[in-house]
Amino acid sequence: MERAGYPAFSRGFKVRRWLRYAHTGEVYGVIGQSIAGAVSAGAAVMVWTGVAMSWRRFFGAPGRG
C-alpha cells in the first residue's frame, strides 16, 4: 500500500508549500499578518521617501545643497 497525501510529498514541495504561507503572513495567524502588513507599509514608505528625495534633487530650488 502506497502512502498518499502530505506525508508522500517531497521535502522540497513541503518547504515550498510552507514558504508560500510564510510569505503572505498566514503562518502565525493575525500576528503574522500584522507583521507582514507592517513590513509592506514600511516598503511603501521607503519607496515614497526615495521618490521625494529624487524629486528634491532634480526639481528642488537651485543653490541648495
PDBQT receptor file of N, H, CA, C and O in Angstrom, charges set to zero:
ATOM      1  N   MET A   1       0.841  -1.179   0.000  1.00  0.00    +0.000 N 
ATOM      2  CA  MET A   1       0.000   0.000   0.000  1.00  0.00    +0.000 C 
ATOM      3  C   MET A   1       0.892   1.251   0.000  1.00  0.00    +0.000 C 
ATOM      4  O   MET A   1       1.795   1.373   0.828  1.00  0.00    +0.000 OA
ATOM      5  N   GLU A   2       0.638   2.163  -0.920  1.00  0.00    +0.000 N 
ATOM      6  H   GLU A   2      -0.095   2.063  -1.593  1.00  0.00    +0.000 HD
ATOM      7  CA  GLU A   2       1.450   3.373  -1.027  1.00  0.00    +0.000 C 
ATOM      8  C   GLU A   2       0.894   4.473  -0.127  1.00  0.00    +0.000 C 
ATOM      9  O   GLU A   2      -0.306   4.558   0.135  1.00  0.00    +0.000 OA
ATOM     10  N   ARG A   3       1.812   5.299   0.326  1.00  0.00    +0.000 N 
ATOM     11  H   ARG A   3       2.787   5.229   0.113  1.00  0.00    +0.000 HD
ATOM     12  CA  ARG A   3       1.381   6.452   1.112  1.00  0.00    +0.000 C 
ATOM     13  C   ARG A   3       0.807   7.493   0.167  1.00  0.00    +0.000 C 
ATOM     14  O   ARG A   3       1.234   7.619  -0.981  1.00  0.00    +0.000 OA
ATOM     15  N   ALA A   4      -0.147   8.218   0.660  1.00  0.00    +0.000 N 
ATOM     16  H   ALA A   4      -0.494   8.116   1.592  1.00  0.00    +0.000 HD
ATOM     17  CA  ALA A   4      -0.757   9.263  -0.157  1.00  0.00    +0.000 C 
ATOM     18  C   ALA A   4      -0.910  10.523   0.684  1.00  0.00    +0.000 C 
ATOM     19  O   ALA A   4      -0.919  10.473   1.914  1.00  0.00    +0.000 OA
ATOM     20  N   GLY A   5      -1.026  11.631   0.005  1.00  0.00    +0.000 N 
ATOM     21  H   GLY A   5      -1.018  11.671  -0.994  1.00  0.00    +0.000 HD
ATOM     22  CA  GLY A   5      -1.237  12.893   0.706  1.00  0.00    +0.000 C 
ATOM     23  C   GLY A   5       0.055  13.556   1.135  1.00  0.00    +0.000 C 
ATOM     24  O   GLY A   5       1.111  13.326   0.544  1.00  0.00    +0.000 OA
ATOM     25  N   TYR A   6      -0.035  14.382   2.166  1.00  0.00    +0.000 N 
ATOM     26  H   TYR A   6      -0.892  14.569   2.646  1.00  0.00    +0.000 HD
ATOM     27  CA  TYR A   6       1.089  15.200   2.609  1.00  0.00    +0.000 C 
ATOM     28  C   TYR A   6       2.336  14.392   2.963  1.00  0.00    +0.000 C 
ATOM     29  O   TYR A   6       3.431  14.804   2.580  1.00  0.00    +0.000 OA
ATOM     30  N   PRO A   7       2.235  13.274   3.665  1.00  0.00    +0.000 N 
ATOM     31  CA  PRO A   7       3.462  12.524   4.004  1.00  0.00    +0.000 C 
ATOM     32  C   PRO A   7       4.229  12.018   2.777  1.00  0.00    +0.000 C 
ATOM     33  O   PRO A   7       5.432  11.770   2.861  1.00  0.00    +0.000 OA
ATOM     34  N   ALA A   8       3.557  11.867   1.659  1.00  0.00    +0.000 N 
ATOM     35  H   ALA A   8       2.580  12.069   1.590  1.00  0.00    +0.000 HD
ATOM     36  CA  ALA A   8       4.203  11.350   0.455  1.00  0.00    +0.000 C 
ATOM     37  C   ALA A   8       4.904  12.439  -0.348  1.00  0.00    +0.000 C 
ATOM     38  O   ALA A   8       5.671  12.130  -1.260  1.00  0.00    +0.000 OA
ATOM     39  N   PHE A   9       4.657  13.700  -0.029  1.00  0.00    +0.000 N 
ATOM     40  H   PHE A   9       4.034  13.951   0.712  1.00  0.00    +0.000 HD
ATOM     41  CA  PHE A   9       5.259  14.792  -0.788  1.00  0.00    +0.000 C 
ATOM     42  C   PHE A   9       6.757  14.862  -0.512  1.00  0.00    +0.000 C 
ATOM     43  O   PHE A   9       7.217  14.453   0.554  1.00  0.00    +0.000 OA
ATOM     44  N   SER A  10       7.508  15.377  -1.469  1.00  0.00    +0.000 N 
ATOM     45  H   SER A  10       7.134  15.709  -2.335  1.00  0.00    +0.000 HD
ATOM     46  CA  SER A  10       8.946  15.532  -1.275  1.00  0.00    +0.000 C 
ATOM     47  C   SER A  10       9.226  16.644  -0.269  1.00  0.00    +0.000 C 
ATOM     48  O   SER A  10       8.366  17.487  -0.009  1.00  0.00    +0.000 OA
ATOM     49  N   ARG A  11      10.417  16.642   0.287  1.00  0.00    +0.000 N 
ATOM     50  H   ARG A  11      11.115  15.958   0.076  1.00  0.00    +0.000 HD
ATOM     51  CA  ARG A  11      10.793  17.668   1.257  1.00  0.00    +0.000 C 
ATOM     52  C   ARG A  11      10.749  19.056   0.622  1.00  0.00    +0.000 C 
ATOM     53  O   ARG A  11      10.299  20.016   1.249  1.00  0.00    +0.000 OA
ATOM     54  N   GLY A  12      11.216  19.160  -0.621  1.00  0.00    +0.000 N 
ATOM     55  H   GLY A  12      11.581  18.381  -1.130  1.00  0.00    +0.000 HD
ATOM     56  CA  GLY A  12      11.201  20.450  -1.309  1.00  0.00    +0.000 C 
ATOM     57  C   GLY A  12       9.795  20.986  -1.500  1.00  0.00    +0.000 C 
ATOM     58  O   GLY A  12       9.555  22.184  -1.344  1.00  0.00    +0.000 OA
ATOM     59  N   PHE A  13       8.865  20.105  -1.839  1.00  0.00    +0.000 N 
ATOM     60  H   PHE A  13       9.060  19.132  -1.966  1.00  0.00    +0.000 HD
ATOM     61  CA  PHE A  13       7.476  20.529  -2.012  1.00  0.00    +0.000 C 
ATOM     62  C   PHE A  13       6.892  21.012  -0.694  1.00  0.00    +0.000 C 
ATOM     63  O   PHE A  13       6.156  21.998  -0.666  1.00  0.00    +0.000 OA
ATOM     64  N   LYS A  14       7.213  20.326   0.398  1.00  0.00    +0.000 N 
ATOM     65  H   LYS A  14       7.811  19.524   0.376  1.00  0.00    +0.000 HD
ATOM     66  CA  LYS A  14       6.721  20.730   1.713  1.00  0.00    +0.000 C 
ATOM     67  C   LYS A  14       7.264  22.103   2.101  1.00  0.00    +0.000 C 
ATOM     68  O   LYS A  14       6.535  22.938   2.636  1.00  0.00    +0.000 OA
ATOM     69  N   VAL A  15       8.546  22.330   1.829  1.00  0.00    +0.000 N 
ATOM     70  H   VAL A  15       9.138  21.652   1.394  1.00  0.00    +0.000 HD
ATOM     71  CA  VAL A  15       9.153  23.624   2.155  1.00  0.00    +0.000 C 
ATOM     72  C   VAL A  15       8.523  24.732   1.325  1.00  0.00    +0.000 C 
ATOM     73  O   VAL A  15       8.197  25.796   1.851  1.00  0.00    +0.000 OA
ATOM     74  N   ARG A  16       8.348  24.485   0.025  1.00  0.00    +0.000 N 
ATOM     75  H   ARG A  16       8.612  23.621  -0.402  1.00  0.00    +0.000 HD
ATOM     76  CA  ARG A  16       7.713  25.493  -0.837  1.00  0.00    +0.000 C 
ATOM     77  C   ARG A  16       6.300  25.791  -0.386  1.00  0.00    +0.000 C 
ATOM     78  O   ARG A  16       5.867  26.942  -0.426  1.00  0.00    +0.000 OA
ATOM     79  N   ARG A  17       5.588  24.788   0.035  1.00  0.00    +0.000 N 
ATOM     80  H   ARG A  17       5.940  23.853   0.067  1.00  0.00    +0.000 HD
ATOM     81  CA  ARG A  17       4.212  24.973   0.489  1.00  0.00    +0.000 C 
ATOM     82  C   ARG A  17       4.195  25.813   1.768  1.00  0.00    +0.000 C 
ATOM     83  O   ARG A  17       3.357  26.704   1.911  1.00  0.00    +0.000 OA
ATOM     84  N   TRP A  18       5.113  25.535   2.697  1.00  0.00    +0.000 N 
ATOM     85  H   TRP A  18       5.794  24.812   2.581  1.00  0.00    +0.000 HD
ATOM     86  CA  TRP A  18       5.185  26.299   3.936  1.00  0.00    +0.000 C 
ATOM     87  C   TRP A  18       5.608  27.742   3.664  1.00  0.00    +0.000 C 
ATOM     88  O   TRP A  18       5.070  28.672   4.264  1.00  0.00    +0.000 OA
ATOM     89  N   LEU A  19       6.579  27.929   2.754  1.00  0.00    +0.000 N 
ATOM     90  H   LEU A  19       7.017  27.173   2.267  1.00  0.00    +0.000 HD
ATOM     91  CA  LEU A  19       7.067  29.281   2.461  1.00  0.00    +0.000 C 
ATOM     92  C   LEU A  19       6.000  30.157   1.819  1.00  0.00    +0.000 C 
ATOM     93  O   LEU A  19       6.006  31.374   2.002  1.00  0.00    +0.000 OA
ATOM     94  N   ARG A  20       5.097  29.559   1.080  1.00  0.00    +0.000 N 
ATOM     95  H   ARG A  20       5.092  28.571   0.931  1.00  0.00    +0.000 HD
ATOM     96  CA  ARG A  20       4.011  30.337   0.481  1.00  0.00    +0.000 C 
ATOM     97  C   ARG A  20       3.190  31.002   1.573  1.00  0.00    +0.000 C 
ATOM     98  O   ARG A  20       2.859  32.183   1.467  1.00  0.00    +0.000 OA
ATOM     99  N   TYR A  21       2.859  30.258   2.620  1.00  0.00    +0.000 N 
ATOM    100  H   TYR A  21       3.129  29.299   2.706  1.00  0.00    +0.000 HD
ATOM    101  CA  TYR A  21       2.079  30.828   3.713  1.00  0.00    +0.000 C 
ATOM    102  C   TYR A  21       2.922  31.767   4.574  1.00  0.00    +0.000 C 
ATOM    103  O   TYR A  21       2.399  32.739   5.117  1.00  0.00    +0.000 OA
ATOM    104  N   ALA A  22       4.193  31.494   4.702  1.00  0.00    +0.000 N 
ATOM    105  H   ALA A  22       4.619  30.704   4.261  1.00  0.00    +0.000 HD
ATOM    106  CA  ALA A  22       5.075  32.400   5.445  1.00  0.00    +0.000 C 
ATOM    107  C   ALA A  22       5.194  33.730   4.705  1.00  0.00    +0.000 C 
ATOM    108  O   ALA A  22       5.231  34.785   5.338  1.00  0.00    +0.000 OA
ATOM    109  N   HIS A  23       5.255  33.694   3.388  1.00  0.00    +0.000 N 
ATOM    110  H   HIS A  23       5.225  32.836   2.874  1.00  0.00    +0.000 HD
ATOM    111  CA  HIS A  23       5.391  34.899   2.573  1.00  0.00    +0.000 C 
ATOM    112  C   HIS A  23       4.183  35.815   2.716  1.00  0.00    +0.000 C 
ATOM    113  O   HIS A  23       4.334  37.037   2.719  1.00  0.00    +0.000 OA
ATOM    114  N   THR A  24       3.000  35.250   2.833  1.00  0.00    +0.000 N 
ATOM    115  H   THR A  24       2.877  34.258   2.831  1.00  0.00    +0.000 HD
ATOM    116  CA  THR A  24       1.788  36.059   2.951  1.00  0.00    +0.000 C 
ATOM    117  C   THR A  24       1.431  36.364   4.400  1.00  0.00    +0.000 C 
ATOM    118  O   THR A  24       0.458  37.073   4.658  1.00  0.00    +0.000 OA
ATOM    119  N   GLY A  25       2.207  35.839   5.354  1.00  0.00    +0.000 N 
ATOM    120  H   GLY A  25       2.998  35.264   5.145  1.00  0.00    +0.000 HD
ATOM    121  CA  GLY A  25       1.962  36.123   6.754  1.00  0.00    +0.000 C 
ATOM    122  C   GLY A  25       0.900  35.252   7.384  1.00  0.00    +0.000 C 
ATOM    123  O   GLY A  25       0.422  35.563   8.475  1.00  0.00    +0.000 OA
ATOM    124  N   GLU A  26       0.518  34.172   6.732  1.00  0.00    +0.000 N 
ATOM    125  H   GLU A  26       0.906  33.919   5.846  1.00  0.00    +0.000 HD
ATOM    126  CA  GLU A  26      -0.558  33.321   7.242  1.00  0.00    +0.000 C 
ATOM    127  C   GLU A  26      -0.077  32.246   8.199  1.00  0.00    +0.000 C 
ATOM    128  O   GLU A  26      -0.903  31.542   8.778  1.00  0.00    +0.000 OA
ATOM    129  N   VAL A  27       1.225  32.092   8.388  1.00  0.00    +0.000 N 
ATOM    130  H   VAL A  27       1.897  32.664   7.918  1.00  0.00    +0.000 HD
ATOM    131  CA  VAL A  27       1.751  31.014   9.219  1.00  0.00    +0.000 C 
ATOM    132  C   VAL A  27       1.368  31.224  10.677  1.00  0.00    +0.000 C 
ATOM    133  O   VAL A  27       0.942  30.273  11.333  1.00  0.00    +0.000 OA
ATOM    134  N   TYR A  28       1.503  32.426  11.202  1.00  0.00    +0.000 N 
ATOM    135  H   TYR A  28       1.849  33.198  10.669  1.00  0.00    +0.000 HD
ATOM    136  CA  TYR A  28       1.253  32.685  12.610  1.00  0.00    +0.000 C 
ATOM    137  C   TYR A  28      -0.056  33.431  12.849  1.00  0.00    +0.000 C 
ATOM    138  O   TYR A  28      -0.212  34.093  13.875  1.00  0.00    +0.000 OA
ATOM    139  N   GLY A  29      -0.981  33.332  11.927  1.00  0.00    +0.000 N 
ATOM    140  H   GLY A  29      -0.854  32.794  11.094  1.00  0.00    +0.000 HD
ATOM    141  CA  GLY A  29      -2.304  33.927  12.111  1.00  0.00    +0.000 C 
ATOM    142  C   GLY A  29      -2.280  35.442  12.062  1.00  0.00    +0.000 C 
ATOM    143  O   GLY A  29      -1.602  36.045  11.229  1.00  0.00    +0.000 OA
ATOM    144  N   VAL A  30      -3.027  36.042  12.962  1.00  0.00    +0.000 N 
ATOM    145  H   VAL A  30      -3.577  35.552  13.639  1.00  0.00    +0.000 HD
ATOM    146  CA  VAL A  30      -3.181  37.501  12.973  1.00  0.00    +0.000 C 
ATOM    147  C   VAL A  30      -1.849  38.193  13.233  1.00  0.00    +0.000 C 
ATOM    148  O   VAL A  30      -1.572  39.235  12.640  1.00  0.00    +0.000 OA
ATOM    149  N   ILE A  31      -1.031  37.639  14.098  1.00  0.00    +0.000 N 
ATOM    150  H   ILE A  31      -1.256  36.793  14.580  1.00  0.00    +0.000 HD
ATOM    151  CA  ILE A  31       0.270  38.251  14.393  1.00  0.00    +0.000 C 
ATOM    152  C   ILE A  31       1.151  38.246  13.145  1.00  0.00    +0.000 C 
ATOM    153  O   ILE A  31       1.791  39.251  12.836  1.00  0.00    +0.000 OA
ATOM    154  N   GLY A  32       1.187  37.131  12.431  1.00  0.00    +0.000 N 
ATOM    155  H   GLY A  32       0.666  36.315  12.681  1.00  0.00    +0.000 HD
ATOM    156  CA  GLY A  32       1.977  37.050  11.209  1.00  0.00    +0.000 C 
ATOM    157  C   GLY A  32       1.480  37.997  10.139  1.00  0.00    +0.000 C 
ATOM    158  O   GLY A  32       2.279  38.611   9.432  1.00  0.00    +0.000 OA
ATOM    159  N   GLN A  33       0.166  38.121  10.013  1.00  0.00    +0.000 N 
ATOM    160  H   GLN A  33      -0.483  37.622  10.587  1.00  0.00    +0.000 HD
ATOM    161  CA  GLN A  33      -0.385  39.039   9.026  1.00  0.00    +0.000 C 
ATOM    162  C   GLN A  33      -0.117  40.486   9.421  1.00  0.00    +0.000 C 
ATOM    163  O   GLN A  33       0.090  41.337   8.556  1.00  0.00    +0.000 OA
ATOM    164  N   SER A  34      -0.120  40.771  10.722  1.00  0.00    +0.000 N 
ATOM    165  H   SER A  34      -0.289  40.080  11.425  1.00  0.00    +0.000 HD
ATOM    166  CA  SER A  34       0.193  42.128  11.184  1.00  0.00    +0.000 C 
ATOM    167  C   SER A  34       1.646  42.480  10.875  1.00  0.00    +0.000 C 
ATOM    168  O   SER A  34       1.946  43.596  10.452  1.00  0.00    +0.000 OA
ATOM    169  N   ILE A  35       2.537  41.524  11.090  1.00  0.00    +0.000 N 
ATOM    170  H   ILE A  35       2.293  40.617  11.434  1.00  0.00    +0.000 HD
ATOM    171  CA  ILE A  35       3.949  41.749  10.771  1.00  0.00    +0.000 C 
ATOM    172  C   ILE A  35       4.114  41.957   9.265  1.00  0.00    +0.000 C 
ATOM    173  O   ILE A  35       4.825  42.867   8.840  1.00  0.00    +0.000 OA
ATOM    174  N   ALA A  36       3.465  41.121   8.461  1.00  0.00    +0.000 N 
ATOM    175  H   ALA A  36       2.888  40.382   8.806  1.00  0.00    +0.000 HD
ATOM    176  CA  ALA A  36       3.551  41.270   7.002  1.00  0.00    +0.000 C 
ATOM    177  C   ALA A  36       2.984  42.616   6.559  1.00  0.00    +0.000 C 
ATOM    178  O   ALA A  36       3.525  43.242   5.648  1.00  0.00    +0.000 OA
ATOM    179  N   GLY A  37       1.907  43.067   7.188  1.00  0.00    +0.000 N 
ATOM    180  H   GLY A  37       1.467  42.558   7.928  1.00  0.00    +0.000 HD
ATOM    181  CA  GLY A  37       1.331  44.371   6.861  1.00  0.00    +0.000 C 
ATOM    182  C   GLY A  37       2.263  45.511   7.226  1.00  0.00    +0.000 C 
ATOM    183  O   GLY A  37       2.398  46.474   6.471  1.00  0.00    +0.000 OA
ATOM    184  N   ALA A  38       2.911  45.406   8.392  1.00  0.00    +0.000 N 
ATOM    185  H   ALA A  38       2.801  44.624   9.006  1.00  0.00    +0.000 HD
ATOM    186  CA  ALA A  38       3.848  46.455   8.809  1.00  0.00    +0.000 C 
ATOM    187  C   ALA A  38       5.049  46.516   7.873  1.00  0.00    +0.000 C 
ATOM    188  O   ALA A  38       5.523  47.602   7.538  1.00  0.00    +0.000 OA
ATOM    189  N   VAL A  39       5.537  45.366   7.455  1.00  0.00    +0.000 N 
ATOM    190  H   VAL A  39       5.152  44.484   7.727  1.00  0.00    +0.000 HD
ATOM    191  CA  VAL A  39       6.658  45.331   6.512  1.00  0.00    +0.000 C 
ATOM    192  C   VAL A  39       6.248  45.918   5.166  1.00  0.00    +0.000 C 
ATOM    193  O   VAL A  39       7.024  46.640   4.539  1.00  0.00    +0.000 OA
ATOM    194  N   SER A  40       5.038  45.611   4.723  1.00  0.00    +0.000 N 
ATOM    195  H   SER A  40       4.408  45.024   5.232  1.00  0.00    +0.000 HD
ATOM    196  CA  SER A  40       4.543  46.166   3.457  1.00  0.00    +0.000 C 
ATOM    197  C   SER A  40       4.408  47.685   3.545  1.00  0.00    +0.000 C 
ATOM    198  O   SER A  40       4.772  48.404   2.615  1.00  0.00    +0.000 OA
ATOM    199  N   ALA A  41       3.883  48.164   4.671  1.00  0.00    +0.000 N 
ATOM    200  H   ALA A  41       3.587  47.580   5.427  1.00  0.00    +0.000 HD
ATOM    201  CA  ALA A  41       3.762  49.615   4.855  1.00  0.00    +0.000 C 
ATOM    202  C   ALA A  41       5.144  50.265   4.886  1.00  0.00    +0.000 C 
ATOM    203  O   ALA A  41       5.334  51.347   4.330  1.00  0.00    +0.000 OA
ATOM    204  N   GLY A  42       6.105  49.611   5.530  1.00  0.00    +0.000 N 
ATOM    205  H   GLY A  42       5.951  48.732   5.981  1.00  0.00    +0.000 HD
ATOM    206  CA  GLY A  42       7.471  50.135   5.557  1.00  0.00    +0.000 C 
ATOM    207  C   GLY A  42       8.082  50.212   4.164  1.00  0.00    +0.000 C 
ATOM    208  O   GLY A  42       8.784  51.169   3.839  1.00  0.00    +0.000 OA
ATOM    209  N   ALA A  43       7.815  49.206   3.348  1.00  0.00    +0.000 N 
ATOM    210  H   ALA A  43       7.245  48.428   3.612  1.00  0.00    +0.000 HD
ATOM    211  CA  ALA A  43       8.329  49.215   1.980  1.00  0.00    +0.000 C 
ATOM    212  C   ALA A  43       7.716  50.363   1.191  1.00  0.00    +0.000 C 
ATOM    213  O   ALA A  43       8.404  51.023   0.413  1.00  0.00    +0.000 OA
ATOM    214  N   ALA A  44       6.423  50.603   1.390  1.00  0.00    +0.000 N 
ATOM    215  H   ALA A  44       5.864  50.067   2.023  1.00  0.00    +0.000 HD
ATOM    216  CA  ALA A  44       5.765  51.717   0.695  1.00  0.00    +0.000 C 
ATOM    217  C   ALA A  44       6.349  53.055   1.133  1.00  0.00    +0.000 C 
ATOM    218  O   ALA A  44       6.531  53.951   0.308  1.00  0.00    +0.000 OA
ATOM    219  N   VAL A  45       6.642  53.198   2.420  1.00  0.00    +0.000 N 
ATOM    220  H   VAL A  45       6.493  52.470   3.090  1.00  0.00    +0.000 HD
ATOM    221  CA  VAL A  45       7.247  54.435   2.922  1.00  0.00    +0.000 C 
ATOM    222  C   VAL A  45       8.639  54.620   2.322  1.00  0.00    +0.000 C 
ATOM    223  O   VAL A  45       9.018  55.737   1.973  1.00  0.00    +0.000 OA
ATOM    224  N   MET A  46       9.392  53.546   2.202  1.00  0.00    +0.000 N 
ATOM    225  H   MET A  46       9.084  52.638   2.485  1.00  0.00    +0.000 HD
ATOM    226  CA  MET A  46      10.735  53.657   1.610  1.00  0.00    +0.000 C 
ATOM    227  C   MET A  46      10.663  54.076   0.137  1.00  0.00    +0.000 C 
ATOM    228  O   MET A  46      11.488  54.864  -0.326  1.00  0.00    +0.000 OA
ATOM    229  N   VAL A  47       9.681  53.553  -0.592  1.00  0.00    +0.000 N 
ATOM    230  H   VAL A  47       9.011  52.913  -0.215  1.00  0.00    +0.000 HD
ATOM    231  CA  VAL A  47       9.504  53.975  -1.988  1.00  0.00    +0.000 C 
ATOM    232  C   VAL A  47       9.164  55.454  -2.041  1.00  0.00    +0.000 C 
ATOM    233  O   VAL A  47       9.724  56.196  -2.849  1.00  0.00    +0.000 OA
ATOM    234  N   TRP A  48       8.246  55.886  -1.180  1.00  0.00    +0.000 N 
ATOM    235  H   TRP A  48       7.791  55.283  -0.524  1.00  0.00    +0.000 HD
ATOM    236  CA  TRP A  48       7.844  57.288  -1.169  1.00  0.00    +0.000 C 
ATOM    237  C   TRP A  48       9.014  58.211  -0.830  1.00  0.00    +0.000 C 
ATOM    238  O   TRP A  48       9.187  59.246  -1.474  1.00  0.00    +0.000 OA
ATOM    239  N   THR A  49       9.812  57.853   0.163  1.00  0.00    +0.000 N 
ATOM    240  H   THR A  49       9.671  57.013   0.686  1.00  0.00    +0.000 HD
ATOM    241  CA  THR A  49      10.941  58.708   0.522  1.00  0.00    +0.000 C 
ATOM    242  C   THR A  49      11.976  58.748  -0.597  1.00  0.00    +0.000 C 
ATOM    243  O   THR A  49      12.597  59.789  -0.817  1.00  0.00    +0.000 OA
ATOM    244  N   GLY A  50      12.173  57.659  -1.296  1.00  0.00    +0.000 N 
ATOM    245  H   GLY A  50      11.668  56.814  -1.117  1.00  0.00    +0.000 HD
ATOM    246  CA  GLY A  50      13.092  57.649  -2.428  1.00  0.00    +0.000 C 
ATOM    247  C   GLY A  50      12.625  58.568  -3.546  1.00  0.00    +0.000 C 
ATOM    248  O   GLY A  50      13.419  59.307  -4.128  1.00  0.00    +0.000 OA
ATOM    249  N   VAL A  51      11.335  58.517  -3.839  1.00  0.00    +0.000 N 
ATOM    250  H   VAL A  51      10.690  57.917  -3.366  1.00  0.00    +0.000 HD
ATOM    251  CA  VAL A  51      10.778  59.403  -4.870  1.00  0.00    +0.000 C 
ATOM    252  C   VAL A  51      10.882  60.853  -4.425  1.00  0.00    +0.000 C 
ATOM    253  O   VAL A  51      11.238  61.718  -5.225  1.00  0.00    +0.000 OA
ATOM    254  N   ALA A  52      10.577  61.132  -3.163  1.00  0.00    +0.000 N 
ATOM    255  H   ALA A  52      10.287  60.429  -2.513  1.00  0.00    +0.000 HD
ATOM    256  CA  ALA A  52      10.644  62.505  -2.655  1.00  0.00    +0.000 C 
ATOM    257  C   ALA A  52      12.076  63.041  -2.704  1.00  0.00    +0.000 C 
ATOM    258  O   ALA A  52      12.291  64.195  -3.075  1.00  0.00    +0.000 OA
ATOM    259  N   MET A  53      13.048  62.218  -2.335  1.00  0.00    +0.000 N 
ATOM    260  H   MET A  53      12.874  61.281  -2.033  1.00  0.00    +0.000 HD
ATOM    261  CA  MET A  53      14.446  62.656  -2.385  1.00  0.00    +0.000 C 
ATOM    262  C   MET A  53      14.887  62.917  -3.823  1.00  0.00    +0.000 C 
ATOM    263  O   MET A  53      15.593  63.890  -4.088  1.00  0.00    +0.000 OA
ATOM    264  N   SER A  54      14.479  62.062  -4.744  1.00  0.00    +0.000 N 
ATOM    265  H   SER A  54      13.906  61.271  -4.529  1.00  0.00    +0.000 HD
ATOM    266  CA  SER A  54      14.826  62.275  -6.151  1.00  0.00    +0.000 C 
ATOM    267  C   SER A  54      14.180  63.548  -6.683  1.00  0.00    +0.000 C 
ATOM    268  O   SER A  54      14.805  64.306  -7.424  1.00  0.00    +0.000 OA
ATOM    269  N   TRP A  55      12.941  63.776  -6.308  1.00  0.00    +0.000 N 
ATOM    270  H   TRP A  55      12.433  63.160  -5.706  1.00  0.00    +0.000 HD
ATOM    271  CA  TRP A  55      12.225  64.961  -6.756  1.00  0.00    +0.000 C 
ATOM    272  C   TRP A  55      12.943  66.220  -6.274  1.00  0.00    +0.000 C 
ATOM    273  O   TRP A  55      13.143  67.159  -7.045  1.00  0.00    +0.000 OA
ATOM    274  N   ARG A  56      13.329  66.237  -4.997  1.00  0.00    +0.000 N 
ATOM    275  H   ARG A  56      13.167  65.474  -4.371  1.00  0.00    +0.000 HD
ATOM    276  CA  ARG A  56      14.041  67.392  -4.464  1.00  0.00    +0.000 C 
ATOM    277  C   ARG A  56      15.383  67.579  -5.134  1.00  0.00    +0.000 C 
ATOM    278  O   ARG A  56      15.815  68.709  -5.363  1.00  0.00    +0.000 OA
ATOM    279  N   ARG A  57      16.049  66.475  -5.452  1.00  0.00    +0.000 N 
ATOM    280  H   ARG A  57      15.698  65.557  -5.265  1.00  0.00    +0.000 HD
ATOM    281  CA  ARG A  57      17.364  66.600  -6.069  1.00  0.00    +0.000 C 
ATOM    282  C   ARG A  57      17.264  67.177  -7.478  1.00  0.00    +0.000 C 
ATOM    283  O   ARG A  57      18.050  68.049  -7.850  1.00  0.00    +0.000 OA
ATOM    284  N   PHE A  58      16.306  66.695  -8.256  1.00  0.00    +0.000 N 
ATOM    285  H   PHE A  58      15.668  65.987  -7.954  1.00  0.00    +0.000 HD
ATOM    286  CA  PHE A  58      16.233  67.106  -9.662  1.00  0.00    +0.000 C 
ATOM    287  C   PHE A  58      15.385  68.353  -9.888  1.00  0.00    +0.000 C 
ATOM    288  O   PHE A  58      15.624  69.089 -10.845  1.00  0.00    +0.000 OA
ATOM    289  N   PHE A  59      14.398  68.606  -9.028  1.00  0.00    +0.000 N 
ATOM    290  H   PHE A  59      14.203  68.007  -8.251  1.00  0.00    +0.000 HD
ATOM    291  CA  PHE A  59      13.492  69.727  -9.252  1.00  0.00    +0.000 C 
ATOM    292  C   PHE A  59      13.460  70.705  -8.085  1.00  0.00    +0.000 C 
ATOM    293  O   PHE A  59      12.592  71.576  -8.027  1.00  0.00    +0.000 OA
ATOM    294  N   GLY A  60      14.386  70.570  -7.169  1.00  0.00    +0.000 N 
ATOM    295  H   GLY A  60      15.092  69.863  -7.215  1.00  0.00    +0.000 HD
ATOM    296  CA  GLY A  60      14.413  71.449  -5.987  1.00  0.00    +0.000 C 
ATOM    297  C   GLY A  60      14.900  72.841  -6.354  1.00  0.00    +0.000 C 
ATOM    298  O   GLY A  60      15.234  73.129  -7.503  1.00  0.00    +0.000 OA
ATOM    299  N   ALA A  61      14.929  73.683  -5.347  1.00  0.00    +0.000 N 
ATOM    300  H   ALA A  61      14.659  73.448  -4.414  1.00  0.00    +0.000 HD
ATOM    301  CA  ALA A  61      15.367  75.073  -5.536  1.00  0.00    +0.000 C 
ATOM    302  C   ALA A  61      16.854  75.076  -5.865  1.00  0.00    +0.000 C 
ATOM    303  O   ALA A  61      17.621  74.354  -5.229  1.00  0.00    +0.000 OA
ATOM    304  N   PRO A  62      17.278  75.872  -6.843  1.00  0.00    +0.000 N 
ATOM    305  CA  PRO A  62      18.706  75.938  -7.175  1.00  0.00    +0.000 C 
ATOM    306  C   PRO A  62      19.491  76.595  -6.051  1.00  0.00    +0.000 C 
ATOM    307  O   PRO A  62      18.984  77.473  -5.353  1.00  0.00    +0.000 OA
ATOM    308  N   GLY A  63      20.712  76.167  -5.887  1.00  0.00    +0.000 N 
ATOM    309  H   GLY A  63      21.124  75.454  -6.453  1.00  0.00    +0.000 HD
ATOM    310  CA  GLY A  63      21.596  76.759  -4.894  1.00  0.00    +0.000 C 
ATOM    311  C   GLY A  63      21.542  76.083  -3.536  1.00  0.00    +0.000 C 
ATOM    312  O   GLY A  63      22.307  76.434  -2.638  1.00  0.00    +0.000 OA
ATOM    313  N   ARG A  64      20.654  75.126  -3.377  1.00  0.00    +0.000 N 
ATOM    314  H   ARG A  64      20.032  74.842  -4.107  1.00  0.00    +0.000 HD
ATOM    315  CA  ARG A  64      20.573  74.395  -2.106  1.00  0.00    +0.000 C 
ATOM    316  C   ARG A  64      21.470  73.179  -2.196  1.00  0.00    +0.000 C 
ATOM    317  O   ARG A  64      21.502  72.500  -3.222  1.00  0.00    +0.000 OA
ATOM    318  N   GLY A  65      22.191  72.904  -1.137  1.00  0.00    +0.000 N 
ATOM    319  H   GLY A  65      22.164  73.456  -0.303  1.00  0.00    +0.000 HD
ATOM    320  CA  GLY A  65      22.979  71.680  -1.013  1.00  0.00    +0.000 C 
ATOM    321  C   GLY A  65      24.140  71.657  -1.899  1.00  0.00    +0.000 C 
ATOM    322  O   GLY A  65      24.895  70.685  -1.901  1.00  0.00    +0.000 OA
TER     323      GLY A  65
